[in-house]
Amino acid sequence: MIPKLHYLSHFAVQIREQCSKSEWIINPLSTSVQTQEDYVGRPSRVSRRVDIRRLHRNVIYRCLILANMALTTADLDPRGMDAYDR
């Protein structure tokens, strides 16, 4: 992954400003857009694997199938990381 220098310069400015005001700073990754880019990227990759004649329906179906598979895998996680388990 190639870092975007403009975005990194914003990190530096943000950290410098916060350091001058407090001894604690907010992690710059908390405001990054990686999650949003991933949210767009996954359906984009899925859309390349479906028939063009029924694109919208098939992308939604495939995304639902992939989400179900991910949730099933998370339920079977042997590490016991279920946040709702009481």
C-alpha positions in Angstrom: 0.0 0.0 0.0 1.4 3.4 -1.0 0.8 6.1 1.6 -0.9 9.2 0.5 1.5 12.0 1.5 -1.2 14.7 1.7 -3.2 12.6 4.2 0.0 12.0 6.2 0.7 15.7 6.4 -2.8 16.1 7.9 -1.8 13.5 10.5 1.3 15.5 11.4 -0.6 18.8 11.7 -3.3 17.1 13.8 -0.8 15.5 16.1 1.2 18.7 16.5 -1.9 20.7 17.4 -3.1 18.1 19.9 0.4 17.8 21.6 0.5 21.6 22.2 -2.9 21.4 24.0 -2.7 18.2 25.9 -0.4 15.3 26.8 -3.0 12.9 25.2 -3.7 12.7 21.5 -6.4 11.0 19.4 -5.2 8.2 17.2 -5.2 9.6 13.6 -6.5 6.2 12.3 -9.8 6.8 14.2 -10.7 9.4 11.5 -9.4 7.4 8.5 -11.6 6.3 5.7 -10.4 2.7 5.4 -13.6 1.2 6.5 -15.7 3.3 4.1 -13.4 2.4 1.2 -13.7 -1.3 2.1 -17.5 -0.9 2.3 -17.4 0.3 -1.4 -14.7 -2.1 -2.5 -16.2 -5.4 -1.5 -19.5 -5.0 -3.5 -17.4 -3.7 -6.4 -15.4 -6.9 -6.4 -18.6 -8.9 -6.1 -20.2 -7.1 -9.0 -17.4 -8.3 -11.3 -18.5 -11.9 -10.8 -22.2 -11.7 -11.7 -24.2 -11.7 -14.9 -24.6 -8.2 -16.3 -28.3 -8.8 -17.2 -29.3 -9.2 -13.6 -26.5 -7.2 -12.0 -28.3 -5.3 -9.2 -30.2 -8.3 -7.9 -27.3 -10.7 -8.1 -24.9 -8.3 -6.4 -27.4 -8.0 -3.5 -27.8 -11.8 -3.3 -24.1 -12.4 -3.4 -23.4 -9.8 -0.7 -26.1 -11.4 1.5 -24.6 -14.8 1.0 -21.1 -13.5 1.8 -22.4 -11.7 4.9 -24.1 -14.9 6.1 -20.9 -16.9 5.5 -18.9 -14.3 7.5 -21.4 -14.4 10.4 -21.4 -18.2 10.5 -17.6 -18.2 10.5 -17.7 -15.7 13.4 -20.2 -17.9 15.3 -17.9 -20.9 15.0 -14.8 -19.0 16.1 -13.0 -21.2 18.7 -11.5 -18.2 20.5 -14.9 -17.4 22.1 -15.0 -13.8 21.1 -18.8 -13.5 21.0 -19.6 -10.1 22.5 -23.2 -11.1 23.2 -22.4 -14.4 25.0 -23.3 -14.0 28.7 
